[in-house]
């Protein structure tokens, strides 16, 4: 599935008018139609605009992933936690997950 086809699928699935999307991205409806039908190559700025409009990643539009959600941005501290977690054994990871679950329950009280 091409870039335009995946974008067109979002337009259809989310019941968005091409005219609305074109206006949000700042191009004409005709140009949007050509990009969605893959008659013309979609410029990067249009692709980014479509991704932002639908709150999906450009990797999803490109077909590099089937997960539409953009990756989470992590702070340096969070990246260090993930790296430390990955270095743990399976049993240690289970303990960490259990501890986090317990702390989450305490926070909800």
Backbone torsions as a table, in degrees:
resi	resn	phi	psi	omega
1	UNK	NA	128.4	-179.6
2	UNK	-78.8	171.0	-178.6
3	UNK	-56.4	-50.9	-179.8
4	UNK	-64.7	-37.2	-179.8
5	UNK	-64.9	-39.9	179.3
6	UNK	-68.6	-39.1	177.0
7	UNK	-64.4	-40.7	179.0
8	UNK	-63.5	-36.7	178.0
9	UNK	-62.4	-39.8	177.5
10	UNK	-63.5	-42.2	179.1
11	UNK	-59.1	-45.9	-178.6
12	UNK	-69.6	-50.2	-176.5
13	UNK	-62.2	-34.9	-176.3
14	UNK	-98.9	7.4	175.5
15	UNK	53.9	50.3	178.4
16	UNK	-105.9	137.4	177.3
17	UNK	-77.2	140.0	177.5
18	UNK	-56.9	-35.6	179.7
19	UNK	-61.7	-42.1	179.5
20	UNK	-64.9	-45.4	179.5
21	UNK	-64.8	-43.4	179.7
22	UNK	-59.4	-44.7	179.4
23	UNK	-63.0	-40.8	-179.5
24	UNK	-65.4	-33.2	-178.4
25	UNK	-88.0	-19.3	176.8
26	UNK	89.1	35.3	176.8
27	UNK	-133.4	172.0	179.6
28	UNK	-76.7	158.1	178.3
29	UNK	-62.3	-37.3	179.2
30	UNK	-62.8	-44.0	178.0
31	UNK	-63.5	-42.0	179.7
32	UNK	-60.6	-44.1	178.9
33	UNK	-58.7	-44.3	179.2
34	UNK	-62.6	-38.7	178.8
35	UNK	-69.2	-44.2	-178.2
36	UNK	-67.2	-32.2	178.5
37	UNK	-91.3	6.4	176.7
38	UNK	57.9	34.5	174.0
39	UNK	-82.1	-27.1	176.4
40	UNK	-130.7	151.9	177.2
41	UNK	-73.4	133.7	-177.0
42	UNK	-79.9	124.9	176.8
43	UNK	-66.8	154.2	-178.7
44	UNK	-55.3	-44.9	-177.0
45	UNK	-62.6	-32.4	178.0
46	UNK	-72.1	-43.6	178.4
47	UNK	-60.1	-43.9	178.9
48	UNK	-64.2	-41.4	177.9
49	UNK	-61.7	-40.6	178.2
50	UNK	-65.8	-44.8	179.0
51	UNK	-59.5	-43.7	179.1
52	UNK	-65.7	-41.2	-179.4
53	UNK	-59.7	-44.3	-177.0
54	UNK	-91.9	-1.6	-178.8
55	UNK	57.3	48.3	175.1
56	UNK	-125.6	167.0	178.0
57	UNK	-83.8	154.5	174.2
58	UNK	-67.4	-29.0	175.2
59	UNK	-59.9	-37.5	177.7
60	UNK	-65.2	-45.8	179.7
61	UNK	-62.7	-35.6	179.9
62	UNK	-76.0	-11.3	-178.3
63	UNK	83.0	13.8	178.9
64	UNK	-78.0	-18.3	177.1
65	UNK	-147.2	153.4	174.9
66	UNK	-96.9	1.1	177.6
67	UNK	-92.3	112.1	-176.5
68	UNK	-71.7	-17.5	-175.8
69	UNK	-73.4	131.5	174.6
70	UNK	-63.8	149.5	179.1
71	UNK	-63.5	147.2	177.3
72	UNK	-70.1	142.0	172.2
73	UNK	-89.8	134.8	-177.4
74	UNK	-114.7	143.6	174.1
75	UNK	-72.3	168.6	178.6
76	UNK	-60.3	-39.3	178.6
77	UNK	-63.8	-42.5	179.2
78	UNK	-66.3	-39.6	177.0
79	UNK	-62.1	-38.5	177.9
80	UNK	-64.3	-39.2	177.3
81	UNK	-63.5	-43.2	179.3
82	UNK	-63.7	-44.7	179.4
83	UNK	-61.7	-42.6	178.0
84	UNK	-64.1	-41.4	178.8
85	UNK	-61.4	-43.3	-178.6
86	UNK	-65.1	-24.8	-179.5
87	UNK	-81.0	-10.0	-177.7
88	UNK	-79.2	159.4	173.6
89	UNK	-73.5	169.6	179.3
90	UNK	-60.4	-43.8	179.2
91	UNK	-63.6	-41.1	179.6
92	UNK	-65.6	-38.2	177.8
93	UNK	-62.6	-41.8	178.5
94	UNK	-61.7	-39.7	177.3
95	UNK	-63.7	-42.8	179.0
96	UNK	-61.9	-47.6	-179.7
97	UNK	-60.9	-40.2	178.1
98	UNK	-64.4	-44.0	178.7
99	UNK	-61.8	-41.9	178.6
100	UNK	-65.0	-40.9	178.0
101	UNK	-60.5	-45.3	179.4
102	UNK	-62.4	-43.9	179.6
103	UNK	-64.1	-36.6	176.8
104	UNK	-63.3	-41.3	176.9
105	UNK	-62.6	-42.1	178.9
106	UNK	-62.2	-38.7	-179.3
107	UNK	-68.8	-27.9	-178.5
108	UNK	-79.4	-12.6	-178.6
109	UNK	-80.9	NA	NA
